[in-house]
Amino acid sequence: MDLVWRNTSGHPVDHLWFHLYLNAFRDKESSYLRERAAEPRGGAEWDSDYPGSLRVNALRREDGTNLWADATRRFECPDDGNTKDATLARVDLAAPVAPGETIALSVDFDSQLPRVLHRTGWAGDPEDPQSLFFMVAQWFPKLAVLGRDGEGLPRWNAHQFHRNTEFFSDYGSYSVTLTVPPGFVVGATGRMAGGPVRLADGRLSTTYVADDVHDFAWTASPHFVEVAFPWTFSSYCAEAPGGIGARVREAAEESARLRGAAAPVPAPEREVLVRLLLQPDHAALADRYRWSVGAALALCAAWYGAYPYPTLTVVDPPAGGTGAGGMEYPTLITVGGDRTAPAYETGLEAVTIHEFAHQYFYGLVGTNEFEQAWLDEGFTSFTDRRVQEIALGAPIARTRYGPIATPRLRPFAPEPVFQRLSHLLRLDALPHPWKRRPTLLPVPAESPLWAYLRDLPPLHFDAFVPSPEPLPTRHSYLASATHDAMDQPGWHFAARTDYRANAYAKPTLMLFALRGMLGEAAFHRAMYGYATRYRFEHPRGADFVSVVREHAAEEARPMVDAFLRAMMESATRLDVAVLGASSARRDDGRHDWTVRVQRRGDLAVAIEVFGEDDAGEVHLLETWRSGGSATTRAVRAVMERPMRCARLGPDWIRHLDADLSNNARVSGGPGDRRPALSLAARLALSVEEVVRSYAGLSR
């Protein structure tokens, strides 16, 4: 491998750092496998008969000097002190590379892929080459990123490979020639620049080139079924079925209007050649991949700027190689489909949209996945949820009766039979403010029997209930009960669940809340500005905060800044509560309203305090900017009519609020007891059903 590196730091550089990721699969002493063993989570296991490794034989300068020698090369373990880990190496240079100068190196290395465990490797029967699938990722010695420290001096960002980290590298240009056995279909980062050429021994040789990317991955298998098609924004919006194209165009045009742009995507429209490399039994899923990745291409272009590359390859791993699925590389993503899954199961679309969104957050905006995973996973998760809701509709919340799926089952008993029981079990018995604002706790229209069946333990029927985002993400985050801060290196999290909560769910909720704080127009401008300003660069969390401040209203900037920093640096959760609400008649016939409000946690948010009078009219009593040390406030007003109830807003607070049950209160009492009765009855019946079910099984 020939490598040319340019020193852009402005200072002399006397050493280099290389990532050797495949050594994570060499033996059980690697930091990656140690961490994986400490938190077993099922799935594939490391196979000691088929390990992975990356061995560098020589690293030579143009004068023939071998830098990969004991005197100049050493393996380092700066993160955990594990001296048996060999995923990171430092190489000292006899003479420093001057600012603006380059160093040319020739690297002789051998890579051995493991049996697929996580992201990279092979699957199939090793005795039968024609059965094999290869996902070749992190397969070459990769230079670390040279950044700057707090004083502006050059500092290498070099870390070992951990269970809870992905990858971080710098942008460059690649030209890679791949030679495979006859009959193998190849997909790779970039575009095909030469070949395939059949060699004398029958093998096929193909050259791929890519500019402005920070990695190169490829795949090969004799079983791929290739489906290729050109994509443009206009053609997709015109052709996507079921109203998808029209909804995507409408959302893109709305974003352009909010940003003040003339068109949803810049002219002239870019054409992207999309290649689907599918398993033979998944060929029938081609259209689902096409319309989902097309929606992501269209909306990401509208929200974050045009996709700049001419190609996109979508790889569908085989059943034995699913560990390689659900991963992103420049211009290439791996997905996962199930031909037996019904159309209403949108896991295929969700993974495809998520991995494409990584082309922006990880790919074009090259954030540090070692130290700030939330900047790529969180922004990607936020994006994929928006794309899914526009293209596919709200996610469906459902349960199952054991292994039996019962899609779209309709009740068979007369509704009056369950009318009273359903009313008790469901949340429509909550106080009046919630009834008037169904978006706070949506209760979709459905028959009482169906509501009853849905609320039994998870051993029963599917309930096709729309669950609009970010409610599912909020539930995931609250269920994690994490005590870790979001902005920290991946290997510092207490557990894998803490990492996922802070890398995926929490930043997704943060962005949904920020959208409400800023307003639609400012939010769209901020996200577009961040994505385009830092294209092909390596921004930090502070850079995002800075861009958001630019687009926030001047009076909101201190609150927005405090909110974002608390979300990044603190593990606190938000809970806003109405402690009490009362109304007293004055001598002049008017009424003194008092609402006591409390903010629990360190998140600074603007809390809207509403009161509703006995005629049903809602009044905004105060917007309390609740930052600082004050956590409780009494809001008072003189009104013409008595207060019926008080509630808190704005609506976006619910994205982060840990307890929605205390956001409203009936005036003049301890509160409506019906919610407690409803939840208690639901719990009691659930326990009864569990006992009954398992008692029957034990007979």
Long-range contacts (C-beta under 8 A, 24 or more apart in sequence): 1-106, 1-107, 1-108, 1-109, 1-140, 1-141, 2-104, 2-105, 2-106, 2-107, 3-104, 3-105, 3-106, 3-107, 3-143, 4-102, 4-103, 4-104, 4-105, 5-97, 5-102, 5-103, 5-105, 5-143, 6-100, 6-101, 6-102, 7-97, 7-98, 7-99, 7-100, 7-101, 7-102, 7-103, 7-146, 8-99, 8-100, 8-146, 9-99, 9-146, 9-148, 9-154, 10-99, 10-154, 11-99, 11-153, 11-154, 12-96, 12-97, 12-98, 12-99, 13-93, 13-96, 13-97, 13-146, 13-154, 14-92, 14-93, 14-95, 14-96, 14-97, 15-90, 15-91, 15-92, 15-93, 15-156, 16-90, 16-91, 16-93, 16-103, 16-143, 16-144, 16-156, 17-76, 17-88, 17-89, 17-90, 17-91, 17-143, 17-144, 17-156, 17-158, 18-56, 18-88, 18-89, 18-90, 18-91, 18-141, 18-142, 18-143, 18-144, 19-87, 19-88, 19-138, 19-141, 19-142, 19-143, 19-144, 19-158, 19-161, 19-167, 19-169, 20-54, 20-56, 20-86, 20-87, 20-88, 20-89, 20-141, 21-54, 21-87, 21-120, 21-138, 21-142, 21-161, 21-167, 22-52, 22-53, 22-54, 22-111, 22-112, 22-113, 22-114, 22-120, 22-138, 22-139, 23-52, 23-53, 23-54, 23-85, 23-86, 23-87, 23-161, 24-52, 24-87, 24-161, 25-51, 25-52, 25-53, 25-114, 25-117, 25-121, 26-51, 26-52, 26-53, 26-86, 27-51, 27-84, 29-82, 29-84, 29-85, 30-82, 30-84, 30-85, 30-86, 30-87, 30-161, 31-77, 31-79, 31-80, 31-82, 31-85, 31-87, 31-160, 31-161, 31-162, 31-491, 32-87, 32-161, 32-162, 32-163, 34-82, 35-162, 35-163, 35-164, 35-491, 36-163, 39-163, 39-495, 39-496, 41-496, 43-323, 44-116, 44-117, 44-118, 44-323, 45-117, 46-114, 46-117, 47-114, 47-115, 47-117, 50-114, 50-115, 50-126, 51-112, 51-114, 52-111, 52-112, 52-113, 52-114, 52-120, 52-121, 53-110, 53-111, 53-112, 54-109, 54-110, 54-111, 54-112, 54-139, 54-140, 54-141, 55-109, 55-110, 55-111, 55-112, 56-89, 56-107, 56-108, 56-109, 56-141, 57-108, 57-109, 57-110, 58-106, 58-107, 58-108, 59-91, 59-105, 59-106, 59-107, 59-108, 59-141, 60-105, 60-106, 60-107, 60-108, 61-103, 61-104, 61-105, 62-104, 65-94, 67-91, 67-92, 67-93, 67-105, 76-158, 77-160, 78-158, 78-159, 78-160, 79-159, 79-160, 79-162, 79-489, 79-491, 80-160, 80-491, 82-160, 85-160, 85-161, 87-160, 87-161, 88-144, 88-158, 88-159, 88-160, 88-161, 90-158, 107-140, 107-141, 109-140, 109-141, 111-139, 111-140, 113-139, 116-317, 116-320, 116-321, 116-322, 116-323, 116-324, 117-323, 118-323, 119-323, 119-324, 119-327, 120-324, 121-321, 121-323, 121-324, 122-321, 123-317, 123-318, 123-320, 123-321, 123-324, 124-318, 124-320, 124-321, 129-181, 130-183, 130-222, 132-221, 132-222, 133-219, 133-220, 133-221, 133-223, 133-317, 133-318, 133-320, 133-321, 133-324, 134-219, 134-220, 134-221, 135-217, 135-219, 135-315, 135-317, 135-321, 135-324, 135-334, 136-217, 136-218, 136-219, 136-220, 137-215, 137-217, 137-324, 137-327, 137-329, 138-167, 138-215, 138-217, 139-217, 140-216, 142-169, 142-215, 143-169, 143-170, 144-168, 144-169, 145-169, 145-170, 145-368, 145-538, 146-170, 147-538, 157-368, 157-370, 157-371, 159-370, 159-371, 159-489, 159-491, 162-490, 162-491, 163-491, 163-496, 164-373, 164-490, 164-491, 164-493, 164-496, 164-499, 165-369, 165-370, 165-373, 165-489, 165-490, 165-491, 166-362, 166-369, 166-370, 166-373, 166-376, 166-490, 167-215, 167-369, 168-366, 168-368, 168-369, 168-370, 168-538, 169-214, 169-215, 170-214, 170-366, 170-538, 171-212, 171-213, 171-214, 171-366, 171-536, 172-213, 172-214, 173-209, 173-210, 173-211, 173-212, 174-208, 174-209, 174-210, 174-211, 174-213, 174-216, 175-207, 175-208, 175-209, 176-207, 176-208, 176-209, 176-216, 176-218, 177-205, 177-206, 177-207, 177-208, 178-205, 178-206, 178-207, 178-208, 178-218, 178-220, 179-203, 179-204, 179-205, 179-206, 180-204, 180-206, 180-220, 181-222, 183-222, 184-220, 184-221, 184-222, 185-220, 185-221, 185-222, 185-224, 185-226, 185-277, 186-218, 186-219, 186-220, 187-218, 187-219, 187-220, 187-224, 187-275, 187-277, 187-313, 187-315, 187-332, 188-216, 188-217, 188-218, 188-219, 188-313, 188-332, 189-213, 189-215, 189-216, 189-217, 189-218, 189-313, 189-329, 189-330, 189-331, 189-332, 190-216, 190-309, 190-311, 190-330, 190-331, 191-273, 191-309, 191-310, 191-311, 210-309, 210-330, 210-331, 212-308, 212-536, 213-309, 213-330, 213-331, 213-363, 214-330, 214-363, 214-366, 215-329, 215-330, 216-329, 216-330, 217-329, 217-330, 217-332, 218-332, 219-277, 219-313, 219-315, 219-332, 219-334, 221-277, 221-318, 223-279, 223-280, 223-318, 224-277, 224-278, 224-279, 225-277, 225-278, 225-279, 225-280, 225-282, 225-283, 226-275, 226-276, 226-277, 226-278, 227-275, 227-276, 227-278, 227-283, 227-286, 227-290, 228-273, 228-274, 228-275, 228-276, 229-273, 229-274, 229-290, 230-271, 230-272, 230-273, 230-274, 231-271, 231-272, 231-273, 231-274, 231-294, 231-297, 231-312, 232-269, 232-270, 232-271, 232-272, 233-264, 233-265, 233-269, 233-297, 233-298, 233-301, 234-269, 236-294, 236-295, 236-297, 236-298, 237-298, 240-291, 240-294, 240-295, 240-391, 241-291, 244-291, 244-295, 244-391, 244-392, 247-390, 247-391, 248-295, 248-298, 248-299, 248-390, 248-391, 249-298, 251-299, 251-302, 251-390, 252-298, 252-299, 252-301, 252-302, 255-302, 255-303, 255-524, 255-528, 256-302, 258-520, 258-521, 258-524, 258-525, 259-521, 259-524, 259-525, 259-528, 260-525, 264-301, 264-302, 265-298, 265-301, 265-302, 265-306, 266-305, 266-306, 270-301, 270-306, 270-307, 270-308, 270-310, 271-310, 272-297, 272-307, 272-309, 272-310, 272-311, 272-312, 273-310, 273-311, 273-312, 274-311, 274-312, 274-313, 274-314, 275-311, 275-312, 275-313, 275-314, 276-314, 276-316, 277-313, 277-314, 277-315, 277-316, 278-316, 278-337, 279-316, 279-317, 279-318, 279-319, 281-339, 282-316, 282-337, 282-339, 284-339, 285-316, 285-337, 285-339, 285-348, 288-337, 288-348, 288-349, 289-314, 289-316, 289-335, 289-337, 289-348, 289-352, 291-391, 292-348, 292-349, 292-352, 292-353, 292-391, 292-392, 293-352, 293-353, 293-356, 295-353, 295-387, 295-390, 295-391, 296-352, 296-353, 296-356, 296-357, 296-384, 296-387, 297-356, 299-383, 299-386, 299-387, 299-390, 299-391, 300-356, 300-357, 300-359, 300-360, 300-383, 300-387, 303-383, 303-386, 303-524, 303-527, 303-528, 303-531, 304-360, 304-364, 304-527, 304-528, 304-531, 304-532, 305-364, 305-528, 305-531, 305-532, 305-535, 307-359, 308-364, 312-356, 312-359, 314-352, 325-351, 326-351, 326-354, 326-355, 327-355, 328-355, 328-356, 328-358, 328-359, 328-362, 328-363, 330-359, 330-363, 331-359, 333-358, 333-359, 342-405, 342-407, 344-396, 344-407, 344-464, 346-388, 346-392, 346-395, 346-396, 349-388, 349-391, 349-392, 350-384, 350-388, 353-384, 353-387, 353-388, 353-391, 354-380, 354-381, 354-384, 357-383, 357-384, 357-387, 360-531, 361-531, 364-531, 364-535, 364-536, 365-530, 365-531, 365-534, 365-535, 365-537, 365-539, 366-536, 366-537, 366-538, 367-538, 367-539, 367-540, 368-538, 368-540, 369-490, 370-489, 370-490, 371-488, 371-489, 371-490, 372-487, 372-540, 372-541, 373-490, 373-499, 373-502, 373-503, 374-486, 374-487, 374-502, 374-503, 374-506, 374-507, 374-541, 374-568, 375-507, 375-539, 375-540, 375-541, 375-544, 377-503, 377-504, 377-507, 378-503, 378-504, 378-506, 378-507, 378-508, 378-510, 378-511, 379-507, 379-511, 381-473, 381-504, 381-505, 381-507, 381-508, 382-507, 382-508, 382-511, 382-512, 385-469, 385-470, 385-473, 385-508, 386-469, 388-469, 389-468, 389-469, 393-466, 394-466, 394-467, 394-468, 394-469, 395-466, 395-467, 395-468, 395-469, 395-472, 396-464, 396-465, 396-466, 396-467, 397-463, 397-465, 397-466, 397-467, 397-472, 398-462, 398-463, 398-464, 398-465, 399-454, 399-458, 399-460, 399-461, 399-462, 399-463, 400-458, 400-459, 400-460, 400-461, 400-462, 401-459, 401-460, 401-461, 401-462, 402-459, 405-462, 406-461, 406-462, 407-462, 407-464, 408-464, 409-461, 409-462, 410-447, 410-450, 411-447, 411-449, 411-450, 411-453, 412-449, 413-449, 415-447, 415-448, 415-449, 417-448, 417-449, 418-447, 418-448, 418-449, 418-451, 418-452, 419-448, 421-448, 421-452, 422-448, 422-449, 422-451, 422-452, 423-448, 424-677, 424-678, 424-681, 425-451, 425-452, 425-455, 425-678, 425-681, 425-682, 425-685, 426-451, 426-455, 426-678, 427-675, 427-678, 429-674, 429-675, 429-677, 429-678, 430-664, 430-672, 430-674, 430-675, 430-678, 431-645, 431-664, 431-665, 431-666, 431-671, 431-672, 431-674, 431-675, 432-612, 432-644, 432-645, 432-666, 433-610, 433-612, 433-645, 433-646, 433-647, 433-664, 434-647, 434-664, 436-612, 436-618, 437-647, 437-651, 439-651, 440-651, 440-654, 440-660, 440-663, 441-660, 442-466, 442-468, 442-471, 455-682, 455-685, 455-686, 456-685, 456-686, 456-689, 457-686, 457-689, 457-690, 457-693, 459-689, 459-690, 459-693, 469-512, 470-508, 470-509, 470-512, 470-655, 473-505, 473-508, 473-509, 473-512, 474-505, 474-509, 474-654, 474-655, 474-656, 476-501, 476-504, 476-505, 477-501, 477-505, 477-506, 477-509, 478-573, 478-658, 480-505, 482-506, 482-571, 483-571, 484-571, 485-568, 485-569, 485-570, 485-571, 486-510, 486-567, 486-568, 486-569, 486-571, 487-541, 487-568, 487-569, 506-567, 507-567, 509-655, 509-656, 510-564, 510-567, 510-656, 512-652, 512-655, 513-563, 513-605, 513-652, 513-653, 513-655, 513-656, 514-548, 514-560, 514-563, 514-564, 515-652, 516-650, 516-651, 516-652, 516-653, 516-655, 517-552, 517-556, 517-559, 517-560, 517-563, 517-605, 517-606, 517-652, 518-548, 518-551, 518-552, 518-553, 518-556, 518-560, 522-551, 522-552, 522-553, 523-551, 525-551, 526-550, 526-551, 526-552, 541-568, 556-606, 558-627, 559-604, 559-605, 559-606, 559-625, 559-627, 562-604, 562-627, 563-603, 563-604, 563-605, 566-602, 566-603, 566-604, 567-603, 570-602, 570-603, 572-601, 572-602, 572-603, 573-601, 573-603, 573-656, 573-658, 574-599, 574-600, 574-601, 574-603, 574-605, 574-653, 574-656, 574-657, 574-658, 575-599, 575-600, 575-601, 575-657, 575-658, 575-659, 575-662, 576-600, 576-605, 576-607, 576-626, 576-648, 576-653, 576-657, 576-663, 577-648, 577-659, 577-662, 577-663, 578-646, 578-647, 578-648, 578-662, 578-663, 578-664, 578-665, 579-632, 579-665, 580-665, 581-611, 581-643, 581-645, 581-646, 581-665, 581-666, 581-667, 581-668, 582-643, 582-667, 582-668, 583-639, 583-642, 583-643, 583-667, 583-668, 585-642, 586-638, 590-638, 590-639, 590-640, 591-638, 591-639, 591-640, 591-641, 591-642, 591-643, 592-636, 592-637, 592-638, 593-621, 593-636, 593-637, 593-638, 593-639, 593-643, 594-634, 594-635, 594-636, 595-621, 595-634, 595-635, 595-636, 595-646, 596-632, 596-633, 596-634, 596-635, 597-624, 597-632, 597-633, 597-634, 597-635, 597-648, 598-631, 598-632, 598-633, 599-626, 599-631, 599-632, 600-631, 601-658, 603-656, 604-628, 605-653, 605-656, 606-650, 607-648, 607-649, 607-653, 608-648, 608-649, 608-650, 609-635, 609-646, 609-648, 610-646, 610-647, 610-648, 610-649, 611-637, 611-639, 611-643, 611-645, 611-646, 612-643, 612-644, 612-645, 612-646, 612-647, 613-639, 613-640, 613-641, 613-642, 613-643, 613-644, 614-641, 614-642, 614-643, 614-644, 615-641, 616-644, 617-641, 642-667, 643-667, 643-668
